[in-house]
């Protein structure tokens, strides 16, 4: 019996791998997105161990592109590529941690609100409406004087606290639609608990939406953290790409023709990462969509 279970499990893995490869071949844009995302993950994990930290060198101010300096140097003689590499981990950490926390909050509150209804639904949706009306940037400017954003986790937690309402509303709508279906009524009759019905029966049916929402929550977090760093609202944490843009503006590098690549490097990285995530979201939706797997 144990041997049969192992053979069955191995067979399922083999079939899943074949299906995934078929989706990769069919979804070219999604495959490109996956490749870009893997590139940034490698850049953020392995890169800092391989590329030395950027150091100031007055003799190398605003050097052009070369093999030694792929993106040239900045106004302090620091290698721009090294700044990009060492800025990648903090950008990825905040982005994906914010996306994860946002989705977890949205799933819990949206599911409870849609399934339970009543007063609980009213309170949760009222809280969501209030958060949606709060101006994001001014609030962070005030909070920055009270809270010390000492690490990526603090920034991600605060970003997630103001990012969940729209996703929670969408999840609530889908839970409301599923609540009246026959298989949910059957689960109630069998005696499933609320948690079992939500997590075993409902959420798997909206997995593609949840996965795509996670990607877009991460994308929004990238925009938010870079914007906050550029405005100087969060402290200088390592070599954040937003800090690079902030320093380019503060020290007048954006007005200097020789600093073109110093100005453009972080912007191009943001665009490339965002593009990779958007394309990857299409692949993720295909992988989790049973209709696509059956084709």
C-alpha positions in Angstrom: 0.0 0.0 0.0 2.9 2.3 0.9 4.5 1.6 -2.4 1.3 2.4 -4.3 0.9 5.7 -2.5 4.5 6.6 -3.5 3.9 5.6 -7.1 0.7 7.6 -7.2 2.4 10.7 -5.7 5.3 10.4 -8.1 2.9 10.1 -11.0 1.0 13.3 -9.9 4.3 15.2 -9.7 5.3 14.0 -13.2 1.9 15.0 -14.7 2.1 18.4 -13.0 5.6 19.0 -14.3 4.4 18.1 -17.9 1.4 20.4 -17.6 3.6 23.3 -16.3 6.1 22.8 -19.2 3.1 22.9 -21.7 1.9 26.1 -20.1 5.4 27.6 -20.4 5.6 26.7 -24.1 2.1 28.1 -24.7 2.4 31.3 -22.6 5.6 33.0 -24.1 5.0 36.3 -22.4 4.5 34.6 -19.0 7.7 32.7 -19.5 9.6 35.9 -20.2 8.1 37.3 -17.0 9.3 34.3 -15.0 12.8 34.7 -16.4 12.9 38.4 -15.4 11.6 37.6 -11.9 14.2 34.8 -11.4 16.9 37.2 -12.7 16.0 39.8 -10.0 15.8 37.1 -7.3 19.3 35.9 -8.2 20.5 39.5 -8.4 19.1 40.2 -4.9 20.4 37.0 -3.3 23.6 36.2 -5.0 24.5 39.6 -6.3 25.5 41.3 -3.0 27.8 38.4 -2.2 29.6 38.7 -5.6 29.5 42.5 -6.3 31.5 44.6 -3.8 29.7 47.4 -1.9 29.9 50.7 -3.7 32.6 53.1 -2.3 33.2 56.7 -3.0 36.2 57.6 -5.2 36.5 61.3 -6.2 38.8 60.3 -9.1 36.0 58.4 -10.8 33.1 60.9 -10.7 30.6 60.4 -13.6 32.6 57.9 -15.6 30.9 56.6 -18.7 29.7 53.0 -19.3 32.5 50.4 -19.3 33.2 46.8 -18.5 34.4 47.9 -15.0 31.4 50.2 -14.5 28.4 48.8 -16.6 26.2 51.8 -15.6 29.0 54.3 -15.1 29.5 56.1 -11.8 27.7 58.8 -9.8 28.6 62.2 -8.4 30.7 60.5 -5.6 32.5 58.1 -7.9 30.4 55.2 -6.7 29.7 52.4 -9.2 26.0 52.6 -10.2 25.7 48.9 -11.0 26.9 48.0 -7.5 24.3 50.4 -6.0 21.6 48.7 -8.1 22.7 45.2 -7.0 22.9 46.1 -3.3 19.5 48.0 -3.5 17.7 45.0 -5.0 17.3 42.9 -1.8 15.5 45.7 0.2 13.2 46.4 -2.8 12.3 42.7 -3.2 11.9 42.2 0.6 9.5 45.1 1.0 7.6 44.3 -2.2 6.9 40.6 -1.5 6.5 41.0 2.2 3.9 43.7 1.6 2.2 41.6 -1.0 2.0 38.6 1.4 0.7 40.6 4.3 -1.8 42.4 2.2 -3.2 39.2 0.8 -3.4 37.5 4.2 -5.3 40.4 5.7 -7.6 40.7 2.6 -8.3 36.9 2.6 -9.2 36.8 6.3 -11.3 39.9 6.4 -12.8 39.6 3.0 -13.8 35.9 3.6 -15.3 36.5 7.0 -17.1 39.6 5.8 -18.6 37.8 2.8 -19.4 34.5 4.5 -20.7 35.7 7.8 -22.5 38.9 6.7 -24.5 40.9 9.2 -22.9 43.3 11.6 -19.4 41.9 11.2 -19.7 42.5 7.4 -20.8 46.1 8.0 -18.0 46.8 10.5 -15.2 45.4 8.2 -16.5 47.1 5.1 -16.8 50.4 7.0 -13.2 50.1 8.1 -12.2 49.4 4.6 -14.0 52.5 3.3 -12.3 54.6 5.9 -8.9 53.4 5.0 -9.6 54.0 1.3 -10.4 57.6 2.0 -7.1 58.3 3.9 -4.5 60.3 1.9 -1.5 57.9 1.8 1.5 60.3 1.4 0.5 62.9 4.0 -0.3 60.1 6.5 3.2 58.6 6.0 4.8 62.1 6.5 3.1 62.4 9.8 3.8 58.8 10.9 7.5 59.3 9.9 7.8 61.8 12.7 6.4 59.3 15.2 7.4 55.9 14.0 11.0 55.0 13.2 11.0 52.9 10.0 14.1 51.0 11.0 13.8 48.0 8.7 11.9 46.4 5.7 9.4 44.6 7.9 8.1 47.9 9.5 7.7 49.5 6.1 6.0 46.4 4.7 3.6 46.1 7.6 2.5 49.7 7.4 2.1 49.5 3.6 0.0 46.4 4.0 -2.2 48.0 6.6 -3.4 50.5 4.0 -3.3 48.2 0.9 -5.8 45.4 1.8 -9.3 47.1 1.5 -9.8 47.0 -2.3 -8.6 43.3 -2.5 -10.7 42.4 0.6 -13.8 43.9 -1.1 -13.2 41.9 -4.3 -12.7 38.6 -2.2 -15.9 39.4 -0.3 -17.8 39.7 -3.6 -16.6 36.4 -4.8 -17.3 34.7 -1.4 -20.8 36.1 -1.6 -21.3 34.5 -5.0 -19.9 31.2 -3.8 -21.9 31.1 -0.6 -25.1 30.3 -2.4 -23.8 27.5 -4.6 -24.9 23.9 -4.1 -21.5 22.5 -3.1 -21.2 25.0 -0.3 -24.7 24.1 0.9 -23.6 20.5 0.8 -20.6 21.3 2.9 -22.8 22.9 5.5 -25.1 19.9 5.6 -22.1 17.5 6.0 -21.1 19.6 9.0 -18.0 21.5 7.9 -17.0 24.4 10.1 -16.8 27.9 8.8 -13.0 27.7 8.5 -13.2 24.4 6.7 -15.7 25.8 4.2 -13.8 29.0 3.5 -10.3 27.4 3.2 -11.1 24.0 1.8 -14.1 24.8 -0.5 -14.2 28.6 -1.3 -10.6 29.9 -1.5 -9.3 27.2 -3.9 -12.0 28.4 -6.3 -10.6 32.0 -6.3 -6.9 31.0 -6.2 -6.1 32.6 -9.6 -7.5 35.9 -8.4 -5.6 35.7 -5.1 -2.3 34.9 -6.9 -2.7 37.8 -9.3 -3.8 40.2 -6.5 -0.6 39.2 -4.6 1.5 40.1 -7.7 -0.2 43.5 -8.1 0.0 44.2 -4.4 3.8 43.6 -4.7 3.9 45.9 -7.7 2.1 48.7 -5.8 4.5 48.2 -2.9 7.5 48.8 -5.2 6.0 52.1 -6.4 5.1 53.1 -2.8 8.5 52.3 -1.3 10.5 54.0 -4.1 8.2 57.0 -3.9 8.6 57.3 -0.1 12.4 56.9 -0.4 12.5 59.6 -3.1 10.5 62.0 -1.0 12.7 61.3 2.0 9.8 60.1 4.2 11.5 56.8 5.1 15.1 56.7 6.3 18.0 55.8 4.0 18.1 52.0 4.2 21.1 50.6 2.3 21.0 51.4 -1.5 17.3 51.6 -2.1 16.5 52.6 -5.7 14.3 55.4 -4.5 17.2 56.8 -2.5 19.3 56.8 -5.6 16.7 58.9 -7.4 16.4 61.1 -4.3 20.2 61.8 -4.3 20.3 62.4 -8.0 17.6 65.1 -7.6 19.1 66.5 -4.3 22.6 66.9 -5.7 21.5 68.1 -9.1 22.6 65.0 -11.0 19.3 65.0 -13.0 20.4 68.3 -14.7 23.8 67.0 -15.6 24.2 65.3 -19.0 27.0 63.0 -17.9 24.9 61.5 -15.2 22.3 60.1 -17.6 22.9 56.4 -16.6 23.0 57.2 -12.9 19.5 58.8 -13.3 18.1 56.1 -15.6 19.5 52.9 -14.0 17.1 52.8 -11.0 14.2 53.8 -13.2 14.9 51.2 -15.8 15.3 48.5 -13.1 11.9 49.5 -11.7 10.3 49.3 -15.1 11.9 46.0 -15.9 10.9 44.4 -12.5 7.3 45.7 -12.9 7.1 44.4 -16.4 8.4 41.0 -15.3 5.8 40.8 -12.5 2.9 41.7 -14.8 4.0 39.1 -17.3 4.5 36.6 -14.6 1.0 37.2 -13.3 -0.4 36.0 -16.6 1.6 32.8 -16.3 0.5 32.3 -12.7 -3.2 32.7 -13.7 -2.8 30.1 -16.4 -1.1 27.6 -14.0 -3.8 28.0 -11.4 -6.7 28.1 -13.9 -8.2 24.6 -14.3 -9.8 25.5 -17.6 -6.3 26.2 -19.1 -4.9 22.9 -17.7 -7.7 21.0 -19.4 -7.0 22.5 -22.8 
